Amino acid sequence: MKVCSECKGPNGRGGARCEHCYYIANRDRIRRRVAAYKRAHKDIVNAGNRAWRVRNPEKAAHPPDKATVLARVRAWMKANPARFRANQRLGQQRRRARKRGLPATLSTEQWMAVKTAYGNRCAYCGLKKPLAQDHVIPVSRGGAYIIGNIVPACRECNSSKGAGAPLAPLRLLMV
């Protein structure tokens, strides 16, 4: 698979940049083009919206009340506690990277794949312990939140590394 020239993440588009980096670089132009198309083709856009509402009546109806949505979310959180915590951590990490203007493309599935590639072991000490995401190049030093910069580390190794250079020996795998 090709690699994005900017974020060094997987690139399935075929161009130099992945879809996310291309969109970020061309956001204003893309939005203007879409808005112009919608203005010029109101009938087609409205017909498409009507067809979607006919195909998806449960989604097109008025949104349910806040209590119903909250109950559904809480039930999902209770049924999927590990996934909920992972999504929470991913959101926090992405926000930190975005605040610094860095790429933040790591998904939950990619994180699970990285842990599997390391055999659910710490990249530094090799022990099977609860794992945390460690940035090889810390966010504070310009390290992106992408699959090539994240390794699994036990809390002890991750804490002792801090924002410094990677501990030796780091078992880097090409993911």
Secondary structure by P-SEA (a helix, b strand, c coil): cbbbccccccccccccccaaaaaaacaaaaaaaaaaaaaacaaaaaaaaaaaaaaccccccccccaaaaaaaaaaaaaacaaaaaaaaaaaaaaaaaaaacccccccaaaaaaaaaaacccccccccccbbbbbcccccccccccccccbbbbcaaaaaaacccccccccccccc
